[in-house]
Amino acid sequence: MADWKKIALFAGGTLFGTAGVKVLSSDDAKRFYTNCTAAVLRGKSCVMKTATTVQENAEDILADAKVINEERDAAKGVYADEAVSAEETAEA
């Protein structure tokens, strides 16, 4: 009796596997896979646009920060020159 049970389980598994392959390779399944892949590609496109925007904004912020620091350094240089001139004038 146990042998018949094993044979029945094997036959049922084979039938189920064959039906599963048929379902997975059907036209409806292919359309479903295609739509899922298209959605993933749209999502990737959206993420890449956002990443590009963030990168461009970061580059702008970095450039502006460098300008601000250069202006501060230039302003300190002017004040340092004025301080030296004032000391030279006081000594003379």
Order of alpha helices (4+ residues) and beta strands (2+ residues): alpha-alpha
